[in-house]
Amino acid sequence: MSRAGNMSRTAASRGVSFSSNPVLEVKLPIWRSRLVLFLLFGAFVALIARALWLQGMTTDFLQKQGANRYARTLELPATRGKITDRNGQVLASSVPVKAIWAIPDDVLEAPKDKIRQLAALLDMSEAELRKKLDSDRQFVYLKRQVEPQISDKIQALAIPGVETRKEYKRFYPEGEVMAHVVGFTNVEDIGQEGIELASEKNLAGKTGSRRVIKDRLGRIVEDIRAIREPHDGKELTLSLDSKIQYIAYTHLKDAVEKHKAKAGGAVVLDVHTGEVLALVNLPSYNPNDRSVLTGAQLRNRVITDTFEPGSTMKPFTVALALETGRVTPDTVFQTAPGYMTIGPAVIHDAHKESALTVAQIIQKSSNIGVAKMALQMPPKEMWELFTTLGFGQQPKIGFPGAVAGRLRNYKNWRPIEQATMSYGHGLSVSLLQMARAYTIFARNGDMIPITFQKTAEAPAAQRVISDKTAQQLRIMMESVTQPGGTATQARVPGYRVAGKTGTAHKIEGGRYVNKYVGDFIGFAPVSNPRVIVAVMIDEPSAGGHFGGIVAAPVFAAITANVLRSMNVPPDSSVTSIIPDNSVQESM
């Protein structure tokens, strides 16, 4: 027997444990092992308690987690409200389309020929499609606002991971004719321009939602409940008349092309209610296809562009002189020798005249005659009239982009500035501002707000000048369209018309340049005015640039057709246009 065996039997006979061997002896205190055992026991007890709590006392958490695996909340799109003209003609409506979306990881596993077919239906190359799929591995829109017939073909491919979602696309039946008034929406059906933007809160519907159960392939197998019902947007009826809008657009387009102008604008107002019956701009665009679009096409020039109005301001200066009793229609002013010096500056008339009455000053459009009248009045009086008319203030029409124009405070006016402002230089306005200001002549001295929404009642009016002064100006402005006036081409067969021409240099870089804006603003019939028509031609480059030549004929064509479409009875026995022997207005 070995020595080790003898030692082992010896140790056992003495009652010594095997662990007492110095090699196997544990150095750590015994309480630490007991602590670890206690902690492990406590952890198991906590897990058991938690399990009992979740499965016995409360089940909300586990049910919610389970529901997330099979229940989904789906969005229920609402229809955007229609926009119609005053006669119910649809100007904007929403048509149902589909959005094509995908789970990229699933789609990329599809056969190559199906991916190729999908790309063709989406009108993109296979490389473009794969780039879209690589952009996000969880979710990606492949294409928005897809026509139903195309989405049906895409669904027929049965590609895993490719899904459709119902949405709406805005459609504009009148196209470019109504573009600047109605505006358009983006791919999310949110208004971006025009009435679509101005009335976004009313037109936009409120999206709804519903809870559904889906299987593992994402197919709806059961509807649970509707959480929120969708609410469609409100229908909006505009003051515009589609027929009048088309008339204005057609004649403005003809004039812009004839005179090779950079742009043009026209607006038609209802004298009785202040409703905008037509508002057109050129260049325009088709809101149904904005693939090729420039900033110039988007500009609503009638509202957003300002220009020096030129001689169309003269009736206001004359009205103030009449209203304050400083002159009468027969008061004579000497305009010879055709120019006038004010300090170091010189103002001119286009045609040399001698002594002119106040009425003739309007008919012949004399800068010198109006300037002499203006210098008889304190600057404050002129400034107060101009601000009352709305110049230098943003029009309160609820339309995006409306500008205030420029009218300096009278305290800073020098005599030459007061003189030039009296005939429309040194201040800037929009065509819409000018059209509204002319209501004081068409409405016997008062002025009303203008609106783009149909209204049955005339709004409260603000008295600006007396009825007598307004009547006197009507007679003077009617003479502008008669022989010897600056706008004989504004005459309308069967109707008495009144108005004023305007021509002004454009300003670029703070200096006058050899470019012009020609405009004409008038109303008809003079015996009982029904409409105000304002026309502006920007940078005409062929056939003249004076307002009486480029804008007055457009006024005549629009006014003639508008009065007939509104069944306004004629108030004149004149049935033909006399030969043009008009004079050109001074700038």
Secondary structure, DSSP 8 states (H G I E B T S, - for coil): --HHHHHHHHHHHTT--GGGSTTT---S-HHHHHHHHHHHHHHHHHHHHHHHIIIII--HHHHHHHHHHHEEEEEE------EE-TTS-EEEEEEEEEEEEE-HHHHTTS-HHHHHHHHHHTTS-HHHHHHHHHH-SS-EEEEEEE-HHHHHHHHHT--TTEEEEEEEEEE-TTGGGSHHHH--B-TTS-B-SHHHHHTHHHHS-B-EEEEEEE-TTS-EEEEEEEEE--B----EEBS--HHHHHHHHHHHHHHHHHTT-SEEEEEEEETTT-BEEEEEEES---TT--SS--HHHH--HHHH--B--GGGGHHHHHHHHHHTTS--TT-EEE-TTSEEEETTEEEE-SS---EEEHHHHHHHT-HHHHHHHHTTS-HHHHHHHHHHTTTTS---S--TT----B---GGG--HHHHHHHHTT-S-BB-HHHHHHHTHHHHTTTEE---BSB--SS----EE-S-HHHHHHHHHHHHHTTSTTSS-GGG-BTTB--EEEEEEEEEEETTEEEEEEEEEEEEEE-TTS--EEEEEEEES--SS---HHHHTHHHHHHHHHHHHHHTT--------S-----------
